[in-house]
Amino acid sequence: MGGFFGTISTSDCVNDLFYGTDYNSHLGTRRAGLATFDPEHGFCRSIHSLERDYFRSKFEDELDQFHGCQGIGIISDTDPQPIIVNSHLGRYAVVTVARINNQHAIAEKLLAERMHFSEMSANKINQTELVALLINMGCSFVDGINRVFREVDGSCSMLVLTEDGIIAARDKCGRTPIVIGRKDGAYAVTSESSSFPNLDFHPVHDLGPGEIVRLRADGYDILQPAFEKEQICSFLWVYYGFPTSEYNGINVEDVRERNGAIMGREDDTEADIVCGVPDSGVGMAIGYADGHGIPYKRAVLKYTPTWPRSFTPGDQSRRNLVAKMKLIPNKAILTGQRVVFCDDSIVRGTQLRDNVRTFFEYGAREVHARISCPPLVYGCPFINFTNSKSDMELITRQVIQDFEGAPDAKLDRYATTDSPEYTRMVEEIARRLGITSLKFNKIENLVRSIGMPKCRICTHCFDGTGCQCR
């Protein structure tokens, strides 16, 4: 996926830009970039790989080269960014959080119109440059951004650093969030509101789907009002979001605790303790403990100094190693206990299977898994929330293939809670992973926990719904 941060101030903004961008680090681990603009020095840009190091260590020694009162930064799981462009609209830098499924078709169309690509890292199209070329075809930034919205199959949110402020545009369906913050003499805009508190910004406006705003140091103007339809990704609350972040004013940790409490109240399983798989399973486990009336214990802890999120390495064996090494079980708490452990989701099942085996090895009598979202039956075509290259990497599809002889047979039935197909699939996943019992949350409970109408939330990966919007 990815996350961005931009700020514009009456004074130097480099420190705010550096730390604000760093607070999006949980959203991506491949590349990062910063760009600033100053009338005297012009645009300055730096891009680094994060695959073997962290954001701060890559950029801290370079900060003295940046100047100015406005800048943008990106943590990306896709291409090198920001892109700096010289066009008929003026000079600008752009960052995107995007998934563009039809980028090759768009590229062929642009090449046929005698446009060219220059950011060809590893002989691949840079999708942020693709977005910039579409913007350049407009008669204004708003016109160009709307061209992006029309052309892109997938999603695209962006920040555009111009010589006259920062333009923020949220994806036309609002699948990924953007929030504006303010403090004396400065404004900021970011994917994660958790970037704000320690920099003394206070949230003042959540952009709606397709909304476009221009920020200056003394305020912001709405260049295009929000579209009516919204499909914000429900997985933001389940997994991606930092616990203190809010999307559309709805706090991540509150949703996770509500989600767990509902599941705990509905569950009649007898158990001694509940724990959460760090980090995104902890809030659910706290809620589950309250709803089920059993104590919350930290039976497994994450070793935070060195281990990043486990799904990000491209190689499966390396993902498996990272998943194992970052979690340390506590034998003193596990021994002799009937344990419920809460996790955000099951994608491939590799990490969960290893956790279950370890819990039993460390003395647990029973290991029950409770998952905060429904089974992932459909791959996501809208944002990049896993490194899966095929729906067949999903354990649900592997089970369906084995049952039906085809990975896409009866998907609607397998996605329907408590249908015979659903029940059989869940029982088989539990058997393959060695779990005493396995239960997934109901989609109705997840929607209830978020507190928005289902028609405004994308639940495609669970039930196959999720419309394209205007």
DAHUFEN-V251404 format. One record per pair of residues at least 4 apart in sequence whose C-alpha atoms are under 8 Angstrom apart, sorted by the first residue. I is the first residue (numbers start at 0). GAP is how many residues later the second one is. Records with the same first field share a line. If there is no record, write none. Layout:
I=GAP ; GAP
This chain:
0=26 ; 27 ; 75 ; 76 ; 77 ; 96 ; 97 ; 382 ; 383 ; 384
1=22 ; 25 ; 26 ; 72 ; 73 ; 74 ; 75 ; 76 ; 95
2=18 ; 21 ; 22 ; 24 ; 25 ; 71 ; 72 ; 73 ; 94 ; 187 ; 188 ; 189
3=17 ; 20 ; 68 ; 69 ; 70 ; 71 ; 91 ; 92 ; 93 ; 155 ; 186 ; 187
4=12 ; 15 ; 16 ; 19 ; 67 ; 68 ; 69 ; 183 ; 184 ; 185 ; 186
5=11 ; 14 ; 15 ; 64 ; 65 ; 66 ; 67 ; 153 ; 160 ; 182 ; 183 ; 184
6=6 ; 9 ; 10 ; 62 ; 63 ; 64 ; 65 ; 159 ; 179 ; 180 ; 181 ; 182
7=5 ; 61 ; 62 ; 63 ; 157 ; 158 ; 178 ; 179 ; 180 ; 207 ; 208 ; 209
8=4 ; 60 ; 61 ; 176 ; 177 ; 178 ; 207 ; 208 ; 209
9=59 ; 175 ; 176 ; 207
10=57 ; 58 ; 174
11=55 ; 56 ; 57 ; 58
12=4 ; 55 ; 56 ; 57 ; 58
13=4 ; 22 ; 49 ; 52 ; 53 ; 54 ; 55 ; 56 ; 57
14=4
15=4 ; 183
16=4 ; 54 ; 55 ; 56
17=4 ; 16 ; 38 ; 55
18=4 ; 176
19=4 ; 175 ; 176 ; 179
20=4 ; 52 ; 53 ; 54 ; 174
21=33 ; 34 ; 53
22=169 ; 171 ; 172
23=4 ; 50 ; 51 ; 167 ; 168 ; 171
24=4 ; 30 ; 50
25=214 ; 216 ; 283
26=48 ; 49 ; 50 ; 213 ; 214
27=47 ; 48 ; 49 ; 284
28=21 ; 22 ; 46 ; 47 ; 48 ; 283
29=19 ; 20 ; 21 ; 45 ; 46 ; 47 ; 48
30=16 ; 17 ; 18 ; 19 ; 20 ; 44 ; 45 ; 46 ; 47 ; 48 ; 49 ; 50
31=15 ; 16 ; 17 ; 18 ; 23 ; 41 ; 42 ; 43 ; 44 ; 48 ; 49
32=12 ; 13 ; 14 ; 15 ; 40 ; 41 ; 42 ; 47 ; 48 ; 49
33=11 ; 12 ; 13 ; 37 ; 38 ; 39 ; 40 ; 47 ; 48
34=8 ; 9 ; 10 ; 11 ; 31 ; 36 ; 37 ; 38 ; 47 ; 58
35=7 ; 8 ; 9 ; 30 ; 31 ; 32 ; 33 ; 34 ; 35 ; 36 ; 125
36=4 ; 5 ; 6 ; 7 ; 30 ; 31 ; 32 ; 33 ; 34 ; 124 ; 125 ; 126
37=4 ; 5 ; 29 ; 30 ; 31 ; 32
38=29 ; 124
40=26
42=41 ; 50
43=21 ; 22 ; 23
44=21 ; 37 ; 39
46=33 ; 34 ; 35
47=10 ; 11 ; 32
48=4
49=4 ; 5 ; 8
52=4 ; 5
53=4
54=4
55=4
56=4
58=4
61=4
69=91 ; 95 ; 96
70=90 ; 95
71=23 ; 87 ; 88 ; 89
72=9 ; 22
73=7 ; 8 ; 21 ; 22
75=4 ; 5 ; 21
78=47 ; 48 ; 49
79=46
80=13 ; 14 ; 15 ; 47
81=11 ; 12 ; 13 ; 46
82=10 ; 11 ; 12 ; 45 ; 46 ; 49
83=7 ; 8 ; 9 ; 10
84=6 ; 7 ; 8 ; 47
85=4 ; 5 ; 6
86=4 ; 49
87=48
88=47 ; 50 ; 51 ; 52
89=72 ; 73
90=71 ; 72
91=68 ; 69 ; 70 ; 71
92=67 ; 68 ; 69
93=34 ; 38 ; 64 ; 65 ; 66 ; 67
94=33 ; 63 ; 64 ; 65
95=32 ; 60 ; 61 ; 62 ; 63
96=59 ; 60 ; 61 ; 79
97=56 ; 57 ; 58 ; 59 ; 285
98=54 ; 55 ; 56 ; 57 ; 282 ; 283 ; 284 ; 285
99=27 ; 52 ; 53 ; 54 ; 55 ; 56
100=51 ; 52 ; 53 ; 280
101=4 ; 50 ; 51
102=4 ; 22 ; 24 ; 27 ; 49
103=4 ; 21
104=4
105=4 ; 24 ; 45
106=4 ; 23
107=4
108=4
109=4 ; 5 ; 6
110=4 ; 5
114=18
116=8 ; 12 ; 13
118=6 ; 7 ; 10
119=4 ; 5 ; 6
120=4 ; 5
124=4 ; 5
125=4
126=4
127=4
128=4
129=4
130=4 ; 17
131=4
132=4
133=4 ; 10 ; 11 ; 13 ; 14
134=6 ; 8 ; 9 ; 10 ; 12 ; 13
135=5 ; 8
136=7 ; 10
137=4 ; 5 ; 6 ; 7 ; 9
138=4 ; 5
139=4
140=4
141=4 ; 70 ; 81 ; 82
142=4
143=4
144=4 ; 24
145=4
146=4
147=4 ; 8
148=6 ; 7 ; 22 ; 23 ; 61
151=4
153=227 ; 228 ; 229
154=16 ; 17 ; 18 ; 20 ; 227 ; 228
155=14 ; 15 ; 16
156=11 ; 12 ; 13 ; 14 ; 19
157=10 ; 11 ; 12 ; 13
158=7 ; 8 ; 9 ; 10
159=6 ; 7 ; 8
160=4 ; 5 ; 6
161=4 ; 5
163=52
164=49 ; 50 ; 51 ; 52
165=48 ; 49 ; 50
166=45 ; 46 ; 47 ; 48
167=21 ; 44 ; 45 ; 46 ; 47
168=38 ; 41 ; 42 ; 43 ; 44
169=4 ; 6 ; 7 ; 8 ; 37 ; 38 ; 39 ; 40 ; 41 ; 42
170=4 ; 5 ; 38 ; 39 ; 40
171=37 ; 38 ; 39 ; 55 ; 58 ; 297 ; 298
172=36 ; 37 ; 54 ; 56 ; 57 ; 58 ; 59 ; 295 ; 296 ; 297
173=34 ; 35 ; 36 ; 56 ; 57 ; 58
174=34 ; 55 ; 56 ; 57 ; 58 ; 207 ; 208 ; 283
175=15 ; 56 ; 57
176=14 ; 15 ; 29 ; 30 ; 55 ; 70 ; 71
177=11 ; 12 ; 13 ; 14 ; 28 ; 29
178=10 ; 11 ; 12 ; 13 ; 14 ; 24 ; 25 ; 26 ; 27 ; 28
179=7 ; 8 ; 9 ; 10 ; 23 ; 24 ; 25 ; 26 ; 27
180=6 ; 7 ; 8 ; 15 ; 20 ; 21 ; 22 ; 23 ; 24
181=4 ; 5 ; 6 ; 19 ; 20 ; 21 ; 22
182=4 ; 17 ; 18 ; 19
184=32 ; 33
185=31 ; 32
186=14 ; 28 ; 29 ; 30 ; 31 ; 32
187=13
189=5
191=49 ; 50 ; 53 ; 54
192=10 ; 51 ; 52 ; 53 ; 54
193=48 ; 50 ; 51 ; 52
194=4
195=4 ; 5 ; 6 ; 7
196=4 ; 5
205=41 ; 42 ; 43
206=4 ; 5 ; 19
207=17 ; 18 ; 19 ; 22
208=17 ; 18 ; 19 ; 20 ; 21
209=14 ; 15 ; 16 ; 17
210=11 ; 12 ; 13 ; 14 ; 15 ; 16
211=10 ; 11 ; 12 ; 13 ; 14
212=7 ; 8 ; 9 ; 10 ; 11
213=6 ; 7 ; 8 ; 9
214=4 ; 5 ; 6
215=4
226=243
228=227 ; 240 ; 241
229=225 ; 226 ; 227 ; 239
230=224 ; 225 ; 226 ; 227 ; 235 ; 236 ; 238
231=224 ; 225 ; 226
232=224 ; 225 ; 226
233=4 ; 223 ; 224 ; 225
234=4 ; 5
235=4 ; 5 ; 16
236=4 ; 15 ; 16 ; 18 ; 19 ; 213
237=14 ; 18 ; 42 ; 106 ; 107 ; 134 ; 135
238=41 ; 105 ; 106
239=40
240=4 ; 11
241=10
242=8 ; 9 ; 10 ; 37
243=7 ; 8 ; 9
244=6 ; 7
245=4 ; 5 ; 6
246=4 ; 5
249=4 ; 5 ; 200 ; 201
250=4
251=4
252=4 ; 30
253=4 ; 29
254=4 ; 194 ; 195
255=4 ; 25 ; 27 ; 28 ; 31 ; 116 ; 193
256=4 ; 26 ; 27 ; 28 ; 29 ; 30 ; 31
257=4 ; 26 ; 29 ; 191
258=4 ; 25 ; 28 ; 29 ; 113 ; 186 ; 187 ; 190
259=4 ; 23 ; 24 ; 25 ; 26 ; 27 ; 28 ; 29 ; 31 ; 112
260=4 ; 23 ; 25 ; 26 ; 27 ; 28 ; 29 ; 30 ; 31
261=4 ; 25 ; 26 ; 29 ; 183
262=4 ; 25 ; 28 ; 178 ; 182
263=23 ; 24 ; 25 ; 26 ; 27 ; 28 ; 29
264=23 ; 26 ; 27
265=26
266=25
269=68
270=23 ; 66 ; 67 ; 68 ; 69
271=22 ; 23 ; 65 ; 66 ; 67 ; 68
272=16 ; 21 ; 22 ; 23 ; 24 ; 64 ; 65 ; 66 ; 67
273=11 ; 14 ; 15 ; 20 ; 21 ; 22 ; 23 ; 65 ; 66 ; 67 ; 68
274=7 ; 10 ; 11 ; 21 ; 22 ; 23 ; 24 ; 25 ; 64 ; 65 ; 66 ; 67
275=4 ; 5 ; 6 ; 7 ; 8 ; 9 ; 10 ; 22 ; 24 ; 65 ; 66 ; 67
276=4 ; 5 ; 23 ; 24 ; 64 ; 65 ; 66
277=4 ; 22 ; 23 ; 24 ; 49
278=23
279=4 ; 63 ; 64
280=4 ; 61 ; 62 ; 63 ; 91
281=4 ; 60 ; 61
282=4
283=4 ; 58 ; 59 ; 88
284=4 ; 11 ; 56 ; 57
285=4 ; 10
286=4
287=4
288=4 ; 5 ; 6 ; 7
289=4 ; 5
296=36
297=32 ; 35
298=30 ; 31 ; 32 ; 34 ; 35
299=27 ; 28 ; 29 ; 30
300=26 ; 27 ; 28 ; 29
301=24 ; 25 ; 26
302=4 ; 23 ; 24 ; 25
303=4 ; 22
305=20
306=15 ; 18 ; 19
307=14 ; 18
308=13 ; 14
309=9 ; 10 ; 12 ; 13
310=8 ; 12 ; 75 ; 76
311=7 ; 74 ; 75
312=5 ; 6 ; 74
313=4 ; 5 ; 73
314=4
315=4
316=4
317=4
318=4
319=4 ; 30 ; 31
320=4
321=4
322=4 ; 28
323=27 ; 30 ; 31
328=29 ; 30 ; 33
329=4 ; 32
330=4 ; 31 ; 32
332=4
333=5 ; 25 ; 28 ; 29 ; 30
334=27 ; 28 ; 29 ; 30
335=27 ; 28 ; 29
336=26 ; 27 ; 28 ; 29
337=26 ; 27 ; 28 ; 29 ; 30
338=25 ; 26 ; 27 ; 28 ; 29
339=27 ; 28 ; 29 ; 30
340=26 ; 27 ; 28 ; 29
341=27 ; 28 ; 29 ; 30
342=26 ; 27 ; 28 ; 29
343=27 ; 28 ; 29
344=26 ; 27 ; 28 ; 29 ; 30 ; 31
345=6 ; 25 ; 29 ; 30 ; 49
346=29 ; 46 ; 47 ; 48
347=45 ; 46 ; 47
348=4 ; 46 ; 84
349=4
350=4
351=4 ; 81
352=4 ; 80 ; 81
353=4
354=4
355=4 ; 11 ; 77 ; 78 ; 79
356=4 ; 77
357=4
358=4 ; 5 ; 8
359=4 ; 5 ; 6 ; 7
365=70
366=68 ; 69 ; 70
367=67 ; 68 ; 69 ; 70
368=66 ; 67 ; 68 ; 69 ; 70
369=68 ; 69 ; 70 ; 71
370=67 ; 68 ; 69 ; 70
371=68 ; 69 ; 74
372=67 ; 68 ; 69 ; 70 ; 73
373=66 ; 67 ; 68 ; 69 ; 88
374=21 ; 40 ; 65 ; 87
375=18 ; 20 ; 85 ; 86
376=17 ; 19 ; 20 ; 34 ; 37 ; 38 ; 84 ; 85 ; 86 ; 87
377=13 ; 82 ; 83 ; 84 ; 85 ; 86
378=11 ; 12 ; 15 ; 82
379=4 ; 5 ; 80 ; 81
387=5 ; 6
388=4
389=4
390=6
391=5 ; 6 ; 15
392=4 ; 5
393=4
394=4 ; 34
395=4 ; 29 ; 33
396=4 ; 10 ; 11
397=4 ; 9
398=4 ; 8 ; 26 ; 29 ; 30
399=4 ; 5 ; 6 ; 7 ; 8 ; 9 ; 25
400=4 ; 5 ; 6 ; 7 ; 8
401=4 ; 5
403=5
404=4
409=4
410=4
411=4 ; 51 ; 52
412=6 ; 8 ; 9
413=5 ; 7 ; 8 ; 11
414=7 ; 47 ; 48
415=6 ; 47
416=5 ; 6 ; 25
417=4 ; 5
418=4
419=4
420=4
421=4
422=4
423=4
424=4
425=4 ; 12 ; 13
426=4 ; 11
427=4
428=4
429=4 ; 5 ; 6 ; 7 ; 8
430=4
440=4 ; 5
441=4
442=4 ; 19
443=4
444=4
445=4
446=4 ; 5 ; 6 ; 7 ; 10
447=4
451=4 ; 5
452=4
453=4
456=9
457=7 ; 8
458=4 ; 5 ; 6 ; 7
459=4 ; 5 ; 6
460=4
